Amino acid sequence: METPPTPPSGFAPDDRGRYLPYSLPRRWVGDMLYAARKVPVIACERVIRVKAMHELRRKTPRPPSWSSLMIKAMGLISMKMPELRRAYLGFPWGRIYEAPYSVASVIFGRQFRGEEATFFAPMLHPERLSVDKIGGKVQAWKTDPIEAHGALRRLVRNAKPPRPIRRLMWWFGLNWFGLMRARYFGTFAVNSVASIGGRMLQFATPLTQVLYYGAVNRDGEMLIQFAFDHRVYDGITVAVASVRLEEVLNNELIEEVKNLPATRAAAGGE
């Protein structure tokens, strides 16, 4: 019988691993999670039926992304439901602020200094934009130089100071002045990992609500999940919002997507 080899007395250089710097993208995600730690987030989910939109997208050349559709749908719903434009501000006393318009906090990934980073940028008045324009703005955020967009420059710039200063900036922006919070952080966010077959199980957000959506199954059904700040509204508001989301996707946005070829031709996009 062979004698097993004797393990080395020390570690080989390749066995010791390595330390990595805490990059700017990890900083701003960490700051966001720190700001979200005291928000009493409640999660609610519902299956909505979007078979008509699913089939229409398959027939439409260059169909709008589900992200663009969800961003516009949430903007339209928010204008009819002021509760979705509200936020809890904790200083100098606890109070509710209602924004005069909706602002989507768009979450997307892009390369930044050699790593895949998660960015977020505010989009004002998404309900006034076509789904094509929404998709175009998001694509520009993903591909243009960082310096070309103020929201991206601000995110990078604010991740550079020492941690106490960064945390103070986040606290001030989220708790002091309502309109600043709405314009810089958004009144709602839309996020998804459906494109890689994922599903969110835990939720952390400093915003009043985040909509997560899944992939459409063969029956034309989609699982959506709302994470919301229970200090601002209750579960019945989420239930109503989910019903209206389904209605908007199957009515107003169906008509918009049907008219996309003519709209693009008129704009010289075909």
Backbone torsions as a table, in degrees:
resi	resn	phi	psi	omega
1	MET	NA	134.6	-179.7
2	GLU	-75.7	143.4	176.3
3	THR	-81.6	126.4	-179.8
4	PRO	-60.7	148.2	-179.1
5	PRO	-63.3	144.9	179.1
6	THR	-77.5	127.5	180.0
7	PRO	-63.0	148.2	-179.8
8	PRO	-63.4	148.7	-179.3
9	SER	-72.9	-26.1	179.2
10	GLY	-122.8	-178.8	177.9
11	PHE	-91.9	136.5	170.9
12	ALA	-72.0	155.0	-178.7
13	PRO	-53.9	-36.9	-177.3
14	ASP	-75.3	-12.8	-178.0
15	ASP	-89.9	-4.9	-172.5
16	ARG	-92.2	-6.2	-177.3
17	GLY	70.2	-163.6	-179.4
18	ARG	-155.1	157.1	174.3
19	TYR	-98.3	140.5	178.8
20	LEU	-117.7	145.6	176.0
21	PRO	-66.5	149.5	176.6
22	TYR	-79.1	98.5	-170.0
23	SER	-68.9	166.6	179.2
24	LEU	-60.1	-44.8	177.4
25	PRO	-59.6	-37.3	177.2
26	ARG	-68.5	-31.3	178.1
27	ARG	-64.8	-49.3	-175.0
28	TRP	-72.1	-28.8	173.2
29	VAL	-67.9	-41.6	176.9
30	GLY	-62.8	-39.2	177.9
31	ASP	-65.5	-39.2	178.1
32	MET	-62.6	-44.1	179.8
33	LEU	-66.0	-35.7	177.0
34	TYR	-64.2	-41.9	178.6
35	ALA	-66.1	-27.5	-176.5
36	ALA	-86.6	-6.3	-169.0
37	ARG	-64.3	-27.9	-177.8
38	LYS	-103.6	5.8	179.0
39	VAL	-84.6	121.5	-179.2
40	PRO	-75.9	83.3	-175.6
41	VAL	-80.6	130.6	174.2
42	ILE	-115.5	140.5	-179.6
43	ALA	-111.0	141.6	178.9
44	CYS	-140.1	141.1	179.3
45	GLU	-133.0	157.3	-179.1
46	ARG	-156.3	148.0	174.1
47	VAL	-93.4	125.0	176.5
48	ILE	-112.1	155.5	-177.4
49	ARG	-104.5	117.2	-175.9
50	VAL	-130.5	34.5	-176.5
51	LYS	-61.4	-40.4	-178.8
52	ALA	-62.5	-44.6	178.4
53	MET	-67.2	-39.6	179.1
54	HIS	-59.3	-46.8	-179.4
55	GLU	-69.7	-37.1	178.9
56	LEU	-64.7	-40.8	178.0
57	ARG	-61.3	-36.9	-179.4
58	ARG	-67.4	-27.3	-179.0
59	LYS	-91.4	-13.1	-173.1
60	THR	-92.5	126.0	174.0
61	PRO	-63.0	136.2	-177.8
62	ARG	48.0	61.6	-176.5
63	PRO	-65.7	150.9	174.9
64	PRO	-65.9	148.4	178.7
65	SER	-70.2	157.3	174.3
66	TRP	-61.4	-33.5	178.4
67	SER	-60.7	-46.0	179.1
68	SER	-61.8	-41.2	179.8
69	LEU	-64.9	-41.6	-179.4
70	MET	-68.8	-38.5	178.8
71	ILE	-62.4	-46.4	179.7
72	LYS	-67.5	-41.0	-179.7
73	ALA	-60.4	-43.5	179.4
74	MET	-65.8	-35.9	176.2
75	GLY	-62.6	-44.2	179.3
76	LEU	-63.6	-43.1	-179.7
77	ILE	-65.3	-39.5	-177.4
78	SER	-63.0	-31.7	179.4
79	MET	-72.5	-23.3	177.2
80	LYS	-93.5	-18.8	-179.1
81	MET	-124.2	93.6	-177.5
82	PRO	-60.5	-21.7	178.2
83	GLU	-58.0	-31.2	-178.1
84	LEU	-78.0	-4.7	175.6
85	ARG	-106.8	14.4	-176.1
86	ARG	-101.5	158.1	179.2
87	ALA	-149.7	151.2	175.9
88	TYR	-90.1	126.4	175.0
89	LEU	-111.9	129.5	-172.0
90	GLY	-98.6	-2.0	-176.8
91	PHE	-138.3	141.1	1.0
92	PRO	-79.0	-7.4	173.0
93	TRP	-147.9	160.8	-179.9
94	GLY	-68.2	128.1	-179.9
95	ARG	-156.4	162.9	179.4
96	ILE	-106.1	131.0	175.6
97	TYR	-111.0	136.5	177.1
98	GLU	-114.5	116.5	-179.3
99	ALA	-72.3	148.6	-179.7
100	PRO	-76.1	-13.0	179.5
101	TYR	-152.1	167.7	-178.3
102	SER	-92.0	149.5	176.7
103	VAL	-135.3	120.1	179.2
104	ALA	-86.4	128.5	170.1
105	SER	-90.5	105.1	-174.0
106	VAL	-90.1	125.2	-178.3
107	ILE	-105.2	129.3	-177.3
108	PHE	-153.9	159.6	177.6
109	GLY	-107.0	146.9	174.7
110	ARG	-158.7	162.9	177.6
111	GLN	-74.2	137.6	176.8
112	PHE	-146.2	112.9	178.1
113	ARG	52.0	45.2	173.6
114	GLY	84.5	6.3	177.0
115	GLU	-134.3	154.5	175.3
116	GLU	-77.4	121.5	-174.3
117	ALA	-122.2	149.3	174.8
118	THR	-96.2	119.7	178.1
119	PHE	-109.2	160.2	169.3
120	PHE	-143.4	140.4	-176.3
121	ALA	-142.5	142.9	-179.2
122	PRO	-81.6	140.8	176.0
123	MET	-122.9	110.0	-177.8
124	LEU	-77.2	146.0	174.9
125	HIS	50.2	52.4	-179.2
126	PRO	-61.4	-26.8	-179.5
127	GLU	-67.9	-18.3	179.7
128	ARG	-88.8	-10.9	-175.7
129	LEU	-96.5	149.1	172.0
130	SER	-73.1	159.2	178.8
131	VAL	-64.4	-29.8	175.6
132	ASP	-64.4	-43.2	179.8
133	LYS	-67.9	-37.4	176.3
134	ILE	-61.1	-47.7	178.6
135	GLY	-62.5	-37.0	178.7
136	GLY	-66.1	-40.0	178.4
137	LYS	-65.1	-42.8	179.9
138	VAL	-65.0	-41.4	179.1
139	GLN	-63.5	-38.0	177.8
140	ALA	-64.4	-40.9	176.8
141	TRP	-61.4	-32.5	-177.3
142	LYS	-78.1	-30.0	-168.9
143	THR	-115.7	-27.3	-179.6
144	ASP	-68.8	159.7	171.8
145	PRO	-59.0	145.4	179.6
146	ILE	-52.5	-39.2	-175.2
147	GLU	-65.0	-15.5	-176.6
148	ALA	-78.7	-11.2	-174.7
149	HIS	-131.9	123.5	-177.0
150	GLY	-58.9	-38.4	-178.2
151	ALA	-64.2	-38.6	179.9
152	LEU	-74.0	-39.5	176.4
153	ARG	-60.7	-41.8	-178.8
154	ARG	-65.2	-40.3	179.8
155	LEU	-62.1	-44.8	178.8
156	VAL	-66.3	-45.1	-177.9
157	ARG	-62.0	-42.0	-176.2
158	ASN	-74.6	-10.9	177.4
159	ALA	-88.4	-3.7	-174.7
160	LYS	-87.3	-32.5	-178.8
161	PRO	-64.8	167.4	175.1
162	PRO	-59.3	157.3	-174.2
163	ARG	-53.3	-48.0	-178.6
164	PRO	-58.3	-37.5	179.7
165	ILE	-70.4	-41.3	178.5
166	ARG	-61.1	-46.2	-177.9
167	ARG	-64.2	-35.2	178.0
168	LEU	-66.9	-39.0	178.8
169	MET	-64.4	-43.0	177.6
170	TRP	-63.7	-44.4	180.0
171	TRP	-61.1	-44.8	-179.3
172	PHE	-62.5	-46.6	-178.1
173	GLY	-63.6	-32.5	-176.4
174	LEU	-89.4	-19.4	-169.8
175	ASN	-121.5	-11.3	-171.3
176	TRP	-97.1	-60.1	-170.6
177	PHE	-122.3	119.1	-171.5
178	GLY	-59.4	-46.7	-176.5
179	LEU	-67.2	-35.2	175.9
180	MET	-61.7	-44.5	178.6
181	ARG	-58.9	-46.9	-178.1
182	ALA	-62.5	-45.8	-173.8
183	ARG	-73.9	-33.3	-176.3
184	TYR	-93.1	-32.1	-175.5
185	PHE	-109.2	-22.9	-180.0
186	GLY	98.6	156.3	174.0
187	THR	-93.3	-19.3	174.8
188	PHE	-154.4	163.1	176.6
189	ALA	-130.8	154.4	175.9
190	VAL	-125.4	131.4	-178.1
191	ASN	-146.4	156.5	179.2
192	SER	-165.4	146.3	169.1
193	VAL	-121.4	24.1	-177.3
194	ALA	-65.3	-29.7	-176.7
195	SER	-64.1	-21.2	177.0
196	ILE	-112.4	18.1	175.5
197	GLY	76.0	20.5	-177.7
198	GLY	-96.2	170.3	178.7
199	ARG	-147.7	135.8	-179.3
200	MET	-76.8	137.2	179.4
201	LEU	-117.2	-29.3	177.0
202	GLN	-124.9	152.8	-172.5
203	PHE	-133.9	136.1	173.8
204	ALA	-144.7	124.6	-179.5
205	THR	-155.5	142.2	172.0
206	PRO	-86.5	-6.0	-178.9
207	LEU	-86.9	168.0	179.7
208	THR	-68.7	-38.4	179.4
209	GLN	-151.9	146.4	172.9
210	VAL	-130.2	132.7	175.7
211	LEU	-100.2	124.9	172.7
212	TYR	-111.3	137.9	179.6
213	TYR	-130.6	149.3	-179.5
214	GLY	-103.6	-172.9	179.2
215	ALA	-78.1	155.7	177.3
216	VAL	-83.6	130.2	179.0
217	ASN	-87.0	-178.7	-174.3
218	ARG	-66.1	-18.6	178.0
219	ASP	-92.1	6.0	179.8
220	GLY	77.0	26.2	179.9
221	GLU	-107.0	146.0	179.8
222	MET	-132.9	133.2	175.0
223	LEU	-87.2	124.1	175.3
224	ILE	-115.6	150.6	-179.9
225	GLN	-134.0	132.4	174.4
226	PHE	-108.1	128.4	167.0
227	ALA	-108.0	124.9	-172.2
228	PHE	-140.0	155.9	178.7
229	ASP	-82.0	111.5	-174.5
230	HIS	-68.8	-14.4	177.1
231	ARG	-70.8	-22.3	-171.9
232	VAL	-94.7	-42.4	177.3
233	TYR	-154.6	177.1	-174.2
234	ASP	-109.1	176.2	-176.4
235	GLY	-61.0	-29.2	-179.6
236	ILE	-63.0	-32.7	177.5
237	THR	-64.9	-41.0	177.7
238	VAL	-64.8	-40.8	179.6
239	ALA	-60.5	-44.8	178.2
240	VAL	-64.7	-41.5	-179.6
241	ALA	-63.0	-38.9	179.7
242	SER	-66.9	-36.3	176.3
243	VAL	-65.9	-43.6	-179.7
244	ARG	-68.5	-32.6	176.1
245	LEU	-60.9	-44.7	177.7
246	GLU	-62.1	-41.2	179.6
247	GLU	-64.3	-43.0	-178.9
248	VAL	-65.1	-42.8	179.9
249	LEU	-64.7	-29.4	-177.0
250	ASN	-97.1	1.4	-179.0
251	ASN	-131.0	-84.5	-176.0
252	GLU	-55.9	-45.5	-175.4
253	LEU	-76.4	-26.3	172.8
254	ILE	-59.8	-46.1	-179.7
255	GLU	-64.4	-39.6	179.6
256	GLU	-64.6	-43.9	-179.3
257	VAL	-66.8	-36.9	176.9
258	LYS	-60.2	-34.8	-177.1
259	ASN	-89.2	0.9	-177.2
260	LEU	-57.9	-46.0	-179.5
261	PRO	-57.2	-43.2	179.5
262	ALA	-68.2	-39.8	179.7
263	THR	-64.1	-42.8	179.2
264	ARG	-66.1	-39.9	179.1
265	ALA	-63.8	-41.3	179.7
266	ALA	-65.5	-30.4	-179.7
267	ALA	-89.3	1.5	-179.7
268	GLY	78.4	23.2	-175.9
269	GLY	-93.0	-3.8	-179.9
270	GLU	-103.6	NA	NA
